[in-house]
């Protein structure tokens, strides 16, 4: 039995098309996964930076720290922060608060292409006019973020137990 050259050619073309379609599908899926990982990493970095700025606000750095906090917030959360900024500055100055801290760990709770919830654990110290020595602090923070104009911005920040 003899197979015609035409049938073999058609079969090879069909197999080639199927393989090319499969390769394109896998490449698209891989690219989507890479983009998703990058977005999650960017959200974690933004949440960690905002928590660090928050737990290190002190009497000595309030003039730069508070604007930096505002810069990392969405418009609605920024409005809430602005409403409390003057009172915060007064309290920091009156109590001579010195704070420092670092993020110990952070991870994604949930995420979509333009929203994420990040949980951050941080350690720090706080001293003020009435403390004899810096007091250790452990912070656990839930940070909701939105991607706005290519940046992850905090839309809500809640200390959790």
Secondary structure, 3 states (H helix, E strand, C coil): CCCCHHHHHHHHHHHHHHHHHHHHHHHHHHHHHHHHHHHHHHHHHHHHHHHHHHHCCCCCCHHHHHHHHHHCECHHHHHHHHHHHHHHHHHHHHHCCEEEEEEEEEEEEEECCCEEEEEEEEEEEEECCCCCCCEEEEEEEEEEEEEECCEEEEEEEEECC
